[in-house]
């Protein structure tokens, strides 16, 4: 679905906003008011909280940018991809269709990782680098490695590392989970793909049609990535090193069994703000 262009001859900022909300609602967007404000602020090159200060006519250049952004959102492209950025753990990360849009729920993994000191961290399936780079920003003495199978994703992570001034402490490697990686690491983290293939068609269009399938789907039961990670991570962990895994709904028991079968112990769970088990914490004895 394509949104009609915003008229630069008659539209005020308020009129353009009302038009956008209606179009987004008609396109099935779940949060039309919030998204319209973010896109209009982007077009005006201001922050959303300053839109109220712009009550006159919408400038022609801004109207053009807004029309293009609105059309993209009506096609259900995620706002973060349209804006090209997403806030996560107090930092701004570049986002493209090559990487997952960083989710607020993943901050549960960051909080759990920061419960104990670490100096050498491995991030498996690093994507945009948001987990690895946020951890390094919190621990100035630490160094880390981010692994991803996608060269395009690693280019995004490299740009984010450079923007945050972390390029010298973050090594980014193209690879298949733990293959070819040498430790030891006192912390291994991952937000791997965990959606069963059969459930992909049921996802919202923003996810199903716009985010990288390889970062979402993980075999018939959604556990393929966990099998690979738990098979390789123990050999990379230092004594008492920790493995932290973000998990999907209903996967806590199955992933716990995989960790135990790999010889990992001290299993515990961390819930997100909705109370759902979100992160499994395991450790090498």
N, C-alpha and C positions, 0 to 999 in steps of 0.2 A: 504494500500500500504506500502511495506517495502523497505527502501532504502538499496542498496548494501553497504557492509562494505567498509570503507575507507582503502586502502592498506597502511599498515605501511612500506612496503619495498620501495615504490617509491614516496609516496605522500609527498609533502612539505605542509606547512601550506597554502600557496596560492592555490595550487592545490586542497587541501581538501575543501577550501572555495568555489572555482569555482564548484566543484562537488556537493557540498551541495546546492548551489543556483539553479543549474539545476534540482536537484531532488525535491526540494521544489516547484519550479515553475511547474514541471510536476504533482505534487500532488495537485495543485490548491491552494497552500498557497498564500495569498494576498500580503505578504511582504517578499519574499524569501531572499532578500539581508540582510535586517535588522535581520531577524530571524536566518539566517546562521551565522552571525557575533556573535550574542548573544550566540548561542549554542556552537560555536567553542571557544569563550572566556571562557565559562563555562568549557568546556573540558580541556582547558589549564590552568584553574584556574587563569585567569587574567581578567582585565576589558576590555570591547570591544574597548576602545580607545587605548589599548596597543597591539592590534593584529599586527600592523605594525612592532613592534619590534621583532616579531617572524617570521622570513622569511626562516628558515631552515626546516629540515625534521620534520614531525609531530611525536612526541614521541609515542611509542606503547601504553602506558597506556592512553594517551590523545586520540589517534585514537579510542580505544575501547569505551571510554566514548562518543566521538563524534558520532560514528556510532549508538550507542544506542539512543542518544538524537535525532539524525536525523531521525531514524526510527519512533520514537514516534511522532515527528512533522509531518512526512509524513502521519501518521494516524490521523492527525489533532488535536492531543493533544495540548492544549494551552502551549505556551512557559513558562508562569509562573508556571504551574504545573510541567513541566519538570525540571525547575530550582529549584522549591520548594519555590520560593519567588517572591515578587513583591514590587516595590517602590510605596509609596502612601503618599502624604502630607509630604515628607521629611523623612519618616521612611521606614524601610524594614519590610515587613510582610510575615510570613510563609503562603504558599498557598498549598492546597491539593484539590483533587476532591470533598471533603466534603463542600467546600465553594466557593462562587463566587470569580472570579478574580477581585480584586479592580480596578474599572475603573477611568480614569482621570476625567470623567464628574462628578463623585460623589464628587469631591473636591468642586464643586459649593455649595453643602450642607454644607460642612465644613466652607466655607467662610461666608455663610449666618448665620450659628450658632454662629460664632465668632463676629458677628456685635454687640452683646450685652453681658454683663456679665452673667454668670450662675455659680451655685455652686453644683447643683445636676442634673445630666443628665440621661435620660433613653433612651437606644438604642434598638428598637424593631426589631428583626430579625438581630442580630448582626453579624452572620457569622464569618468571620475572626477577627472581633473586630476592623477593620481598622477605622471605624467612631468614635466609642466610645473612643478608645485608642488615636487617634490623637487629639480629643478634650481634653482629660485629660492631654495630654502632653503639650498642649497650655495653660492650666489653672491649675497650680500646686496646687491650693487650692481646686479644685473641686473633687467630687467623682461621681461615676456613676454605673449604673446597665445595663448589657447587657442581653437580653433575646433571646433565640433561641429554636426552637422545635427540633433541631438536636443535639444529644449528641456528635456526631463526630465533628460538627462545633464548639461546645463549647470547645472541647479539643484543637482545633487549636487556638481559641481565648485565651485560658488560656496560651498556649505556647507563643503567641505574647505578652500578658500582662507581663509575666515573663521576656521575652527578653528585653522589654522596661522599666523594673523596675516599672511597674504600677499595679502589682498584688494586692497591699494593698488598692488601691483606686478604683479598678474595681471589682464589684461583678457580676459573670456570673451565669445565672439561666436558667435551662431548663424549657420551658413553652410554652403556646399558647397565643402569643401576650400579652395582658394586664392581662389575667386571673391570679389571685393570687398575683398581684403586688400592693404594697401600696406606696403612695406618701407622701408628694407632691414633684414634680419635677418642677424646673423652666425652664427646656428644655426637650422636648421629640423629638427624631429624628428617622427616619426610611428610609431605602431604601428597600422597600418590594418587593415581586414578583408582577409584573404588566403586564405580557404578557398573552393575551387571549389564552386559550388552543388550539384553532383552528389555531393559528399562530406559534405554536411551531415547526411544521414540516418545516417551511420556514426559520428557523434560520440557521446561519452558523454552520458547524459541530463542531467547537471549543466550541460553546455554547450548541447546542442541544444535542451533544453526550457525553460531558465531564463535564459540570457543573451540580450541583444538581437541578433536576427538581423542587423540592419544593421551591427553592429560585428564580425561574423564572416564573412559570405558576400560574395564579390566577383566575381560573374559566372561564366561557364562555366569560365574558366581560373584564377580567383583573382587576376587581375592588374588588374582594373578600377580599383581605388583607386590602384595604383602608376602607372597611365597618367595619371590625373588629377593626381596629386601631381607627377610628373616633368615634366608639361607646364607647370605653373604655378610651381613652386618656383624655377627659375633666375632668373626676373625679380624675385623677392623677396629673393634672396641678395645680401649685400654682396660686394665683391671678396674672394676667398679664403674666403667663407662656406661652411659645411658643411651637407650634407643627410644625416641619419641615418635609416635605415628599418629597422624590424624586418621580417624576412622569414620566410616559411613554408618548410617542408621542400622542398628541390629547386628553390627559386625564385631562387637567387643569380644564375645566369647570365641568366635572363630579365629580372630587375630591373636587373642591370648594363647590359644592352643598352638598356633604356629610359632609364637615366641618360645613357649615352653618346649616344644619339640626341637627347637634350635639350641636349647640349653640356656636360655635367658631366664632370669628370675626377677623377684621383687616387682611383680606386676601390680600396677595401680591405674586408675582411670581419673581423668579430669573432665568435668562437665563444662559445657559452654553456658552462656547467660540464660539460655532457654532450659537449662537443666538436662540436656541430652549428653550422654557420654560422647566426648569429642576427641579426646587424646588418650592413647594408651602409652604408659610409661613402663619400660622394661630396663633391666640392667644386667650387665655381665657380672658374675660373681667374683 
